[in-house]
Amino acid sequence: DPRRGPALVLGLRLTLAGGLNLPDIERLAADVVTETQRHGWVREELGALRVQAQVSMKLRNLEQARAALDRALDLAETHDPERVAPCLRSVANVMKLAGQLDEAESTLRRAIALAEGGPSAELAYCLLALAQVLGARGRSAEAEGFLRRSIAEFESHGSRFGASIGQLELAELIRAAGQLEEAQALYESAASALQAIGSGSEIFARFNQGLTLRARSLDERSL
């Protein structure tokens, strides 16, 4: 049945979203990968491998995550070029977790070049990921530029959630640099959007907004 492959991958993603026991999901993902390989369902194998890698990253099984992503990347390069950039972004995430920031940066720059002009919001996600790596490397000015680009890209694709996450990242960055007014405005915008979407992340936006207000208050008292 040609519908079985997509159904397996969808079920795997729903299981992951349900927050069940991660080691069990990791084993289930490996079984789904084996099943897709047995039937020659290449696109479905690629999807299952990415889910498997995502679970392995959560468990900090970085070698296993990288092995799954290397296989997924090979499949994407051969059979599904539009998925190369997302695979590279995931590889860069593993590199970042492993402390390989040079490699993560170069991998993300390659992903950005591939995602430029594409029909999806993948470019925005790659820009956001690169900003996070640059921030971790202490290159705040560059990180800020990529964050602003990512927010604009998310907005151009109508992704309110992605734009809000970008705003939160940017607010954190510029708050650390003392730009409290813009940080507060970004927190407020992100919190409003996330609340409208129905995401619980607005709690963090409100919390950080409060920290910004407190920092500003302390600054004003010192004058």
Phi and psi in degrees as GROMACS dihedral restraints (atoms count N, CA, C in turn):
[ dihedral_restraints ]
;  ai    aj    ak    al  type     phi  dphi    fc
    3     4     5     6     1   -65.8    20    10
    4     5     6     7     1   -14.7    20    10
    6     7     8     9     1   -82.7    20    10
    7     8     9    10     1   -13.2    20    10
    9    10    11    12     1   -67.3    20    10
   10    11    12    13     1   -40.2    20    10
   12    13    14    15     1   -60.7    20    10
   13    14    15    16     1   -55.3    20    10
   15    16    17    18     1   -58.5    20    10
   16    17    18    19     1   -36.0    20    10
   18    19    20    21     1   -65.4    20    10
   19    20    21    22     1   -38.7    20    10
   21    22    23    24     1   -62.2    20    10
   22    23    24    25     1   -45.7    20    10
   24    25    26    27     1   -67.6    20    10
   25    26    27    28     1   -41.2    20    10
   27    28    29    30     1   -61.2    20    10
   28    29    30    31     1   -44.2    20    10
   30    31    32    33     1   -61.2    20    10
   31    32    33    34     1   -37.5    20    10
   33    34    35    36     1   -64.6    20    10
   34    35    36    37     1   -43.0    20    10
   36    37    38    39     1   -66.0    20    10
   37    38    39    40     1   -39.7    20    10
   39    40    41    42     1   -66.1    20    10
   40    41    42    43     1   -36.5    20    10
   42    43    44    45     1   -63.7    20    10
   43    44    45    46     1   -41.8    20    10
   45    46    47    48     1   -64.4    20    10
   46    47    48    49     1   -43.7    20    10
   48    49    50    51     1   -63.8    20    10
   49    50    51    52     1   -26.5    20    10
   51    52    53    54     1   -74.2    20    10
   52    53    54    55     1    -8.7    20    10
   54    55    56    57     1    71.6    20    10
   55    56    57    58     1    32.1    20    10
   57    58    59    60     1   -77.2    20    10
   58    59    60    61     1  -177.5    20    10
   60    61    62    63     1   -58.4    20    10
   61    62    63    64     1   119.9    20    10
   63    64    65    66     1   -63.6    20    10
   64    65    66    67     1   -44.0    20    10
   66    67    68    69     1   -58.5    20    10
   67    68    69    70     1   -36.2    20    10
   69    70    71    72     1   -66.4    20    10
   70    71    72    73     1   -40.4    20    10
   72    73    74    75     1   -66.3    20    10
   73    74    75    76     1   -37.0    20    10
   75    76    77    78     1   -61.2    20    10
   76    77    78    79     1   -42.7    20    10
   78    79    80    81     1   -66.9    20    10
   79    80    81    82     1   -40.6    20    10
   81    82    83    84     1   -62.1    20    10
   82    83    84    85     1   -42.0    20    10
   84    85    86    87     1   -60.8    20    10
   85    86    87    88     1   -41.5    20    10
   87    88    89    90     1   -62.4    20    10
   88    89    90    91     1   -38.6    20    10
   90    91    92    93     1   -65.4    20    10
   91    92    93    94     1   -40.3    20    10
   93    94    95    96     1   -66.6    20    10
   94    95    96    97     1   -40.8    20    10
   96    97    98    99     1   -58.8    20    10
   97    98    99   100     1   -45.9    20    10
   99   100   101   102     1   -60.5    20    10
  100   101   102   103     1   -42.4    20    10
  102   103   104   105     1   -64.1    20    10
  103   104   105   106     1   -43.6    20    10
  105   106   107   108     1   -66.8    20    10
  106   107   108   109     1   -35.9    20    10
  108   109   110   111     1   -66.1    20    10
  109   110   111   112     1   -40.0    20    10
  111   112   113   114     1   -61.7    20    10
  112   113   114   115     1   -35.9    20    10
  114   115   116   117     1   -94.4    20    10
  115   116   117   118     1    -5.3    20    10
  117   118   119   120     1    73.9    20    10
  118   119   120   121     1    27.8    20    10
  120   121   122   123     1   -86.8    20    10
  121   122   123   124     1    88.7    20    10
  123   124   125   126     1   -66.7    20    10
  124   125   126   127     1   -49.7    20    10
  126   127   128   129     1   -61.1    20    10
  127   128   129   130     1   -39.4    20    10
  129   130   131   132     1   -70.4    20    10
  130   131   132   133     1   -36.8    20    10
  132   133   134   135     1   -61.4    20    10
  133   134   135   136     1   -43.2    20    10
  135   136   137   138     1   -58.9    20    10
  136   137   138   139     1   -46.1    20    10
  138   139   140   141     1   -62.9    20    10
  139   140   141   142     1   -41.9    20    10
  141   142   143   144     1   -66.5    20    10
  142   143   144   145     1   -38.5    20    10
  144   145   146   147     1   -62.5    20    10
  145   146   147   148     1   -39.5    20    10
  147   148   149   150     1   -67.4    20    10
  148   149   150   151     1   -37.8    20    10
  150   151   152   153     1   -66.1    20    10
  151   152   153   154     1   -43.8    20    10
  153   154   155   156     1   -57.5    20    10
  154   155   156   157     1   -43.2    20    10
  156   157   158   159     1   -65.5    20    10
  157   158   159   160     1   -39.3    20    10
  159   160   161   162     1   -60.9    20    10
  160   161   162   163     1   -43.2    20    10
  162   163   164   165     1   -66.7    20    10
  163   164   165   166     1   -43.1    20    10
  165   166   167   168     1   -61.6    20    10
  166   167   168   169     1   -37.1    20    10
  168   169   170   171     1   -64.1    20    10
  169   170   171   172     1   -41.9    20    10
  171   172   173   174     1   -61.3    20    10
  172   173   174   175     1   -33.2    20    10
  174   175   176   177     1   -88.0    20    10
  175   176   177   178     1     0.4    20    10
  177   178   179   180     1    61.6    20    10
  178   179   180   181     1    28.4    20    10
  180   181   182   183     1   -89.1    20    10
  181   182   183   184     1    74.2    20    10
  183   184   185   186     1   -70.3    20    10
  184   185   186   187     1   -34.2    20    10
  186   187   188   189     1   -64.9    20    10
  187   188   189   190     1   -41.5    20    10
  189   190   191   192     1   -67.5    20    10
  190   191   192   193     1   -40.1    20    10
  192   193   194   195     1   -61.7    20    10
  193   194   195   196     1   -44.4    20    10
  195   196   197   198     1   -65.3    20    10
  196   197   198   199     1   -39.3    20    10
  198   199   200   201     1   -62.6    20    10
  199   200   201   202     1   -42.9    20    10
  201   202   203   204     1   -64.2    20    10
  202   203   204   205     1   -40.7    20    10
  204   205   206   207     1   -72.5    20    10
  205   206   207   208     1   -34.3    20    10
  207   208   209   210     1   -62.6    20    10
  208   209   210   211     1   -40.7    20    10
  210   211   212   213     1   -66.1    20    10
  211   212   213   214     1   -43.1    20    10
  213   214   215   216     1   -62.6    20    10
  214   215   216   217     1   -40.3    20    10
  216   217   218   219     1   -65.0    20    10
  217   218   219   220     1   -41.1    20    10
  219   220   221   222     1   -59.2    20    10
  220   221   222   223     1   -44.6    20    10
  222   223   224   225     1   -64.2    20    10
  223   224   225   226     1   -42.6    20    10
  225   226   227   228     1   -64.5    20    10
  226   227   228   229     1   -43.6    20    10
  228   229   230   231     1   -64.0    20    10
  229   230   231   232     1   -30.3    20    10
  231   232   233   234     1   -88.9    20    10
  232   233   234   235     1   -38.6    20    10
  234   235   236   237     1  -118.6    20    10
  235   236   237   238     1   -20.6    20    10
  237   238   239   240     1  -148.3    20    10
  238   239   240   241     1    75.2    20    10
  240   241   242   243     1   -56.5    20    10
  241   242   243   244     1   -29.7    20    10
  243   244   245   246     1   -66.0    20    10
  244   245   246   247     1   -17.9    20    10
  246   247   248   249     1   -98.0    20    10
  247   248   249   250     1     5.0    20    10
  249   250   251   252     1   -66.6    20    10
  250   251   252   253     1   -46.9    20    10
  252   253   254   255     1   -60.1    20    10
  253   254   255   256     1   -46.5    20    10
  255   256   257   258     1   -60.2    20    10
  256   257   258   259     1   -37.2    20    10
  258   259   260   261     1   -65.8    20    10
  259   260   261   262     1   -42.3    20    10
  261   262   263   264     1   -62.2    20    10
  262   263   264   265     1   -39.6    20    10
  264   265   266   267     1   -61.4    20    10
  265   266   267   268     1   -41.1    20    10
  267   268   269   270     1   -67.3    20    10
  268   269   270   271     1   -39.5    20    10
  270   271   272   273     1   -59.7    20    10
  271   272   273   274     1   -43.3    20    10
  273   274   275   276     1   -62.6    20    10
  274   275   276   277     1   -34.5    20    10
  276   277   278   279     1   -63.7    20    10
  277   278   279   280     1   -41.4    20    10
  279   280   281   282     1   -63.0    20    10
  280   281   282   283     1   -43.3    20    10
  282   283   284   285     1   -59.9    20    10
  283   284   285   286     1   -42.2    20    10
  285   286   287   288     1   -62.2    20    10
  286   287   288   289     1   -45.1    20    10
  288   289   290   291     1   -62.1    20    10
  289   290   291   292     1   -30.4    20    10
  291   292   293   294     1   -84.9    20    10
  292   293   294   295     1    -0.6    20    10
  294   295   296   297     1    81.2    20    10
  295   296   297   298     1    12.6    20    10
  297   298   299   300     1   -92.8    20    10
  298   299   300   301     1    71.6    20    10
  300   301   302   303     1   -73.3    20    10
  301   302   303   304     1   -34.2    20    10
  303   304   305   306     1   -59.8    20    10
  304   305   306   307     1   -48.1    20    10
  306   307   308   309     1   -66.3    20    10
  307   308   309   310     1   -38.1    20    10
  309   310   311   312     1   -63.5    20    10
  310   311   312   313     1   -42.2    20    10
  312   313   314   315     1   -63.2    20    10
  313   314   315   316     1   -47.7    20    10
  315   316   317   318     1   -65.4    20    10
  316   317   318   319     1   -35.7    20    10
  318   319   320   321     1   -66.7    20    10
  319   320   321   322     1   -40.7    20    10
  321   322   323   324     1   -69.4    20    10
  322   323   324   325     1   -35.4    20    10
  324   325   326   327     1   -64.6    20    10
  325   326   327   328     1   -35.7    20    10
  327   328   329   330     1   -66.2    20    10
  328   329   330   331     1   -42.6    20    10
  330   331   332   333     1   -62.4    20    10
  331   332   333   334     1   -40.5    20    10
  333   334   335   336     1   -62.4    20    10
  334   335   336   337     1   -43.1    20    10
  336   337   338   339     1   -60.3    20    10
  337   338   339   340     1   -37.7    20    10
  339   340   341   342     1   -74.1    20    10
  340   341   342   343     1   -33.3    20    10
  342   343   344   345     1   -83.4    20    10
  343   344   345   346     1   -15.3    20    10
  345   346   347   348     1   -55.2    20    10
  346   347   348   349     1   129.4    20    10
  348   349   350   351     1    77.2    20    10
  349   350   351   352     1     5.3    20    10
  351   352   353   354     1   -75.1    20    10
  352   353   354   355     1   166.6    20    10
  354   355   356   357     1   -81.4    20    10
  355   356   357   358     1   -12.8    20    10
  357   358   359   360     1  -107.4    20    10
  358   359   360   361     1  -178.6    20    10
  360   361   362   363     1   -86.4    20    10
  361   362   363   364     1    14.4    20    10
  363   364   365   366     1   -57.9    20    10
  364   365   366   367     1   -39.0    20    10
  366   367   368   369     1   -57.8    20    10
  367   368   369   370     1   -42.1    20    10
  369   370   371   372     1   -61.1    20    10
  370   371   372   373     1   -42.7    20    10
  372   373   374   375     1   -65.8    20    10
  373   374   375   376     1   -38.0    20    10
  375   376   377   378     1   -66.8    20    10
  376   377   378   379     1   -40.3    20    10
  378   379   380   381     1   -63.1    20    10
  379   380   381   382     1   -42.0    20    10
  381   382   383   384     1   -62.7    20    10
  382   383   384   385     1   -44.6    20    10
  384   385   386   387     1   -63.7    20    10
  385   386   387   388     1   -40.1    20    10
  387   388   389   390     1   -66.1    20    10
  388   389   390   391     1   -39.6    20    10
  390   391   392   393     1   -59.5    20    10
  391   392   393   394     1   -39.9    20    10
  393   394   395   396     1   -65.1    20    10
  394   395   396   397     1   -39.9    20    10
  396   397   398   399     1   -66.9    20    10
  397   398   399   400     1   -44.1    20    10
  399   400   401   402     1   -63.2    20    10
  400   401   402   403     1   -38.5    20    10
  402   403   404   405     1   -61.1    20    10
  403   404   405   406     1   -42.0    20    10
  405   406   407   408     1   -65.4    20    10
  406   407   408   409     1   -23.1    20    10
  408   409   410   411     1   -91.8    20    10
  409   410   411   412     1     1.9    20    10
  411   412   413   414     1    81.0    20    10
  412   413   414   415     1    13.7    20    10
  414   415   416   417     1   -99.1    20    10
  415   416   417   418     1    69.9    20    10
  417   418   419   420     1   -64.1    20    10
  418   419   420   421     1   -40.3    20    10
  420   421   422   423     1   -63.0    20    10
  421   422   423   424     1   -43.9    20    10
  423   424   425   426     1   -65.1    20    10
  424   425   426   427     1   -42.2    20    10
  426   427   428   429     1   -59.6    20    10
  427   428   429   430     1   -41.4    20    10
  429   430   431   432     1   -61.1    20    10
  430   431   432   433     1   -43.0    20    10
  432   433   434   435     1   -61.4    20    10
  433   434   435   436     1   -42.9    20    10
  435   436   437   438     1   -70.6    20    10
  436   437   438   439     1   -33.4    20    10
  438   439   440   441     1   -64.0    20    10
  439   440   441   442     1   -43.0    20    10
  441   442   443   444     1   -64.8    20    10
  442   443   444   445     1   -37.9    20    10
  444   445   446   447     1   -65.1    20    10
  445   446   447   448     1   -41.4    20    10
  447   448   449   450     1   -64.7    20    10
  448   449   450   451     1   -40.8    20    10
  450   451   452   453     1   -61.5    20    10
  451   452   453   454     1   -44.2    20    10
  453   454   455   456     1   -62.1    20    10
  454   455   456   457     1   -40.1    20    10
  456   457   458   459     1   -66.1    20    10
  457   458   459   460     1   -44.8    20    10
  459   460   461   462     1   -58.2    20    10
  460   461   462   463     1   -45.0    20    10
  462   463   464   465     1   -63.5    20    10
  463   464   465   466     1   -37.2    20    10
  465   466   467   468     1   -67.5    20    10
  466   467   468   469     1   -22.8    20    10
  468   469   470   471     1   -99.6    20    10
  469   470   471   472     1     5.0    20    10
  471   472   473   474     1    71.9    20    10
  472   473   474   475     1    22.4    20    10
  474   475   476   477     1   -92.5    20    10
  475   476   477   478     1    92.1    20    10
  477   478   479   480     1   -67.2    20    10
  478   479   480   481     1   -37.7    20    10
  480   481   482   483     1   -64.7    20    10
  481   482   483   484     1   -49.0    20    10
  483   484   485   486     1   -60.3    20    10
  484   485   486   487     1   -43.4    20    10
  486   487   488   489     1   -61.8    20    10
  487   488   489   490     1   -37.8    20    10
  489   490   491   492     1   -67.0    20    10
  490   491   492   493     1   -41.3    20    10
  492   493   494   495     1   -63.1    20    10
  493   494   495   496     1   -41.3    20    10
  495   496   497   498     1   -61.3    20    10
  496   497   498   499     1   -40.2    20    10
  498   499   500   501     1   -64.3    20    10
  499   500   501   502     1   -39.9    20    10
  501   502   503   504     1   -63.7    20    10
  502   503   504   505     1   -43.7    20    10
  504   505   506   507     1   -61.8    20    10
  505   506   507   508     1   -44.0    20    10
  507   508   509   510     1   -65.9    20    10
  508   509   510   511     1   -40.2    20    10
  510   511   512   513     1   -60.9    20    10
  511   512   513   514     1   -42.1    20    10
  513   514   515   516     1   -61.7    20    10
  514   515   516   517     1   -42.5    20    10
  516   517   518   519     1   -65.8    20    10
  517   518   519   520     1   -49.2    20    10
  519   520   521   522     1   -78.1    20    10
  520   521   522   523     1   -23.9    20    10
  522   523   524   525     1   -63.0    20    10
  523   524   525   526     1   -40.5    20    10
  525   526   527   528     1   -63.1    20    10
  526   527   528   529     1   -25.6    20    10
  528   529   530   531     1   -90.5    20    10
  529   530   531   532     1     3.1    20    10
  531   532   533   534     1    88.2    20    10
  532   533   534   535     1     9.1    20    10
  534   535   536   537     1   -87.4    20    10
  535   536   537   538     1    73.7    20    10
  537   538   539   540     1   -73.0    20    10
  538   539   540   541     1   -37.4    20    10
  540   541   542   543     1   -64.3    20    10
  541   542   543   544     1   -47.5    20    10
  543   544   545   546     1   -67.7    20    10
  544   545   546   547     1   -37.0    20    10
  546   547   548   549     1   -60.0    20    10
  547   548   549   550     1   -44.6    20    10
  549   550   551   552     1   -61.7    20    10
  550   551   552   553     1   -43.3    20    10
  552   553   554   555     1   -61.8    20    10
  553   554   555   556     1   -38.6    20    10
  555   556   557   558     1   -67.7    20    10
  556   557   558   559     1   -43.3    20    10
  558   559   560   561     1   -58.9    20    10
  559   560   561   562     1   -44.8    20    10
  561   562   563   564     1   -64.1    20    10
  562   563   564   565     1   -42.4    20    10
  564   565   566   567     1   -64.0    20    10
  565   566   567   568     1   -45.6    20    10
  567   568   569   570     1   -64.9    20    10
  568   569   570   571     1   -43.2    20    10
  570   571   572   573     1   -61.8    20    10
  571   572   573   574     1   -42.8    20    10
  573   574   575   576     1   -62.9    20    10
  574   575   576   577     1   -45.0    20    10
  576   577   578   579     1   -66.6    20    10
  577   578   579   580     1   -44.8    20    10
  579   580   581   582     1   -65.2    20    10
  580   581   582   583     1   -36.6    20    10
  582   583   584   585     1   -65.2    20    10
  583   584   585   586     1   -41.0    20    10
  585   586   587   588     1   -65.4    20    10
  586   587   588   589     1   -36.8    20    10
  588   589   590   591     1   -71.3    20    10
  589   590   591   592     1   -29.0    20    10
  591   592   593   594     1    97.9    20    10
  592   593   594   595     1    20.4    20    10
  594   595   596   597     1   -90.5    20    10
  595   596   597   598     1   139.2    20    10
  597   598   599   600     1   -70.9    20    10
  598   599   600   601     1    -7.6    20    10
  600   601   602   603     1   -65.3    20    10
  601   602   603   604     1   -14.3    20    10
  603   604   605   606     1   -64.1    20    10
  604   605   606   607     1   -20.5    20    10
  606   607   608   609     1   -60.2    20    10
  607   608   609   610     1   -44.9    20    10
  609   610   611   612     1   -67.9    20    10
  610   611   612   613     1   -37.1    20    10
  612   613   614   615     1   -63.4    20    10
  613   614   615   616     1   -43.7    20    10
  615   616   617   618     1   -64.6    20    10
  616   617   618   619     1   -40.3    20    10
  618   619   620   621     1   -61.0    20    10
  619   620   621   622     1   -48.2    20    10
  621   622   623   624     1   -68.6    20    10
  622   623   624   625     1   -32.7    20    10
  624   625   626   627     1   -60.2    20    10
  625   626   627   628     1   -41.6    20    10
  627   628   629   630     1   -63.1    20    10
  628   629   630   631     1   -38.9    20    10
  630   631   632   633     1   -63.1    20    10
  631   632   633   634     1   -38.8    20    10
  633   634   635   636     1   -62.6    20    10
  634   635   636   637     1   -46.0    20    10
  636   637   638   639     1   -62.0    20    10
  637   638   639   640     1   -39.5    20    10
  639   640   641   642     1   -65.2    20    10
  640   641   642   643     1   -42.7    20    10
  642   643   644   645     1   -62.6    20    10
  643   644   645   646     1   -41.0    20    10
  645   646   647   648     1   -64.1    20    10
  646   647   648   649     1   -41.2    20    10
  648   649   650   651     1   -60.9    20    10
  649   650   651   652     1   -42.7    20    10
  651   652   653   654     1   -65.1    20    10
  652   653   654   655     1   -38.5    20    10
  654   655   656   657     1   -62.1    20    10
  655   656   657   658     1   -43.8    20    10
  657   658   659   660     1   -66.7    20    10
  658   659   660   661     1   -34.6    20    10
  660   661   662   663     1   -69.2    20    10
  661   662   663   664     1   -25.8    20    10
  663   664   665   666     1   -80.7    20    10
  664   665   666   667     1    -9.9    20    10
